[in-house]
Amino acid sequence: MSRSPPNATLLVIGGGYVGLALAARARAAGWTLRLTTRSAARAATLRAAGLGEVAQLDLTEADTGARIAALASGVRQVVCLLPPSAGIDAANSLAPWIQLCAVLSSLPDLESAVMASSTAVYGDQAGATVNADTPCAPDTPRAQRLYDLETHWLARTGNRVVRLAGLYGPGRIVGAAGLQRGEAVSGEMDAWLNLIHRSDAAALLLRCLAPGGAAVELGCDGAPVVRRHYYQYLAAQLGLAAPSFSGLPAARGSASRRCSPALTIARTGWQPQYRDFRAGLAAGPLPLPLGKTPD
């Protein structure tokens, strides 16, 4: 956990899947929270959780700059958890994201700001191991967008990026929905899959708010798994038939790389609580197969 003074205020931009876990962890540690989300339903969820002040905010709205500046008044730390497309408008312009970065750069009290990104920016590494310092080679439109967002974010001294592997946890299991529908798994079956439990992702993002440190860190559990082995295990745990593989490219690309958190662990002192996906899946209830109800 990042050290913070008593009654410190943290602005969380993007109160989605990871944002909710991060906010709960930060609130328990004594932070005062301001949270934003684009979704009215998510805003209601956040308010019901009683985690802090909640604002519905869309980067593409005309008054976004002024609203962010007002929300960030007096704030010393920011965590930005926007999805890959959130900084790009309908014209595929980075203007909304550039505006967000400019507003944050103008804040006199801001000490540290952390952005969640994705290990997709490393591109296909033919199964080689990457760490936080490995050069990026984005090879899909999504990965290139993320890399462009990172570039603008890191233009401000003190800003940091945490590249996260595939997120899973309560309510979200990578690939489970497709298996439940009986769909063939797309992508290369022998490519490597890298994962991180959302609780571990939240802990790392907060840890990276501490002053100093490297500009980029990598969050994963350090136990890459061959996709075929992962989906076979998941199907067995869900009580489903063994998966088939279509051989077609995956929607997010078929890159194969093994992600190592060793450098990030050494630099930050963070340790993943869930050392592999089996431990993470065992920690929470698995989704029921379609058509089944609890006993």
Backbone hydrogen bonds, N-H to C=O, Kabsch-Sander energy under -0.5 kcal/mol:
donor,donor_aa,acceptor,acceptor_aa,energy
8,A,5,P,-1.7
10,L,32,T,-2.9
11,L,77,Q,-2.1
12,V,10,L,-0.6
12,V,34,R,-3.2
13,I,11,L,-0.6
13,I,79,V,-2.8
14,G,12,V,-0.9
14,G,36,T,-1.3
15,G,36,T,-2.0
16,G,14,G,-0.9
20,L,16,G,-2.4
21,A,17,Y,-1.0
22,L,18,V,-2.9
23,A,19,G,-2.7
24,A,20,L,-2.1
25,R,21,A,-2.1
26,A,22,L,-2.8
27,R,23,A,-2.8
28,A,24,A,-1.9
29,A,25,R,-1.1
30,G,27,R,-1.5
31,W,26,A,-2.3
32,T,8,A,-3.1
34,R,10,L,-2.3
35,L,53,E,-3.0
36,T,12,V,-2.2
37,T,55,A,-1.6
43,A,39,S,-2.2
44,A,40,A,-2.0
45,T,41,A,-1.9
46,L,42,R,-2.7
47,R,43,A,-2.4
48,A,44,A,-2.3
49,A,45,T,-1.6
50,G,46,L,-0.6
50,G,47,R,-1.1
51,L,46,L,-1.1
53,E,33,L,-1.8
55,A,35,L,-2.7
57,L,37,T,-2.3
57,L,55,A,-0.6
61,E,58,D,-1.8
64,T,61,E,-1.6
67,R,63,D,-2.1
68,I,64,T,-2.9
69,A,65,G,-2.2
70,A,66,A,-2.0
71,L,67,R,-2.6
72,A,68,I,-2.5
73,S,70,A,-1.0
75,V,72,A,-2.2
76,R,9,T,-0.9
77,Q,9,T,-0.9
78,V,112,S,-1.6
79,V,11,L,-2.6
80,C,114,V,-3.2
81,L,13,I,-3.6
81,L,79,V,-0.6
86,A,83,P,-1.9
88,I,85,S,-1.8
89,D,93,S,-1.6
92,N,89,D,-2.3
97,W,87,G,-1.2
98,I,94,L,-2.7
99,Q,95,A,-2.4
100,L,96,P,-2.0
101,C,97,W,-2.5
102,A,98,I,-2.3
103,V,99,Q,-2.5
104,L,100,L,-2.3
105,S,101,C,-2.1
106,S,102,A,-1.1
106,S,103,V,-0.7
107,L,104,L,-1.2
110,L,107,L,-0.7
111,E,76,R,-2.7
112,S,76,R,-2.0
113,A,158,G,-0.8
114,V,78,V,-2.7
115,M,160,R,-2.5
116,A,80,C,-2.6
117,S,115,M,-0.5
117,S,162,V,-3.1
119,T,164,L,-1.8
121,V,118,S,-1.4
122,Y,119,T,-1.8
123,G,120,A,-1.7
125,Q,256,S,-1.5
127,G,256,S,-2.7
128,A,125,Q,-2.3
130,V,258,R,-2.7
134,T,131,N,-1.7
137,A,121,V,-1.6
144,Q,140,T,-2.5
145,R,141,P,-2.4
146,L,142,R,-2.3
147,Y,143,A,-2.3
148,D,144,Q,-2.4
149,L,145,R,-2.5
150,E,146,L,-2.6
151,T,147,Y,-2.3
152,H,148,D,-1.9
153,W,149,L,-2.3
154,L,150,E,-2.9
155,A,152,H,-0.9
156,R,153,W,-1.2
157,T,155,A,-0.5
159,N,156,R,-1.9
160,R,113,A,-2.7
161,V,215,A,-2.9
162,V,115,M,-2.8
163,R,161,V,-0.5
163,R,217,E,-2.9
164,L,117,S,-1.7
164,L,162,V,-0.7
165,A,219,G,-2.4
166,G,194,N,-2.2
168,Y,196,I,-1.5
169,G,172,R,-2.6
172,R,169,G,-2.4
176,A,173,I,-1.9
179,L,175,G,-1.8
180,Q,176,A,-2.4
181,R,177,A,-1.5
182,G,179,L,-1.3
183,E,178,G,-2.4
185,V,244,S,-3.1
187,G,248,L,-4.0
191,A,188,E,-1.4
193,L,225,V,-2.8
196,I,166,G,-2.5
198,R,168,Y,-2.4
201,A,197,H,-2.2
202,A,198,R,-2.5
203,A,199,S,-1.9
204,L,200,D,-2.1
205,L,201,A,-2.4
206,L,202,A,-2.0
207,R,203,A,-2.1
208,C,204,L,-2.1
209,L,206,L,-1.5
210,A,207,R,-1.5
217,E,161,V,-2.4
219,G,163,R,-3.3
220,C,218,L,-0.6
221,D,195,L,-2.5
225,V,193,L,-2.4
227,R,191,A,-2.7
228,R,189,M,-2.5
229,H,226,V,-0.6
230,Y,226,V,-2.2
231,Y,227,R,-2.7
232,Q,228,R,-1.9
233,Y,229,H,-2.1
234,L,230,Y,-2.7
235,A,231,Y,-2.4
236,A,232,Q,-1.9
237,Q,233,Y,-2.3
238,L,234,L,-2.0
239,G,235,A,-0.5
239,G,236,A,-0.9
240,L,235,A,-3.0
246,S,185,V,-2.3
247,G,185,V,-0.6
247,G,187,G,-0.5
253,G,250,A,-2.0
258,R,128,A,-2.5
259,C,257,R,-0.6
260,S,130,V,-2.7
265,I,261,P,-3.0
266,A,262,A,-2.3
267,R,263,L,-1.9
268,T,264,T,-2.5
269,G,265,I,-2.2
275,R,273,Q,-0.8
280,G,276,D,-1.9
281,L,277,F,-2.9
282,A,278,R,-1.9
283,A,279,A,-0.8
283,A,280,G,-0.6
284,G,281,L,-1.0
292,K,289,P,-2.0
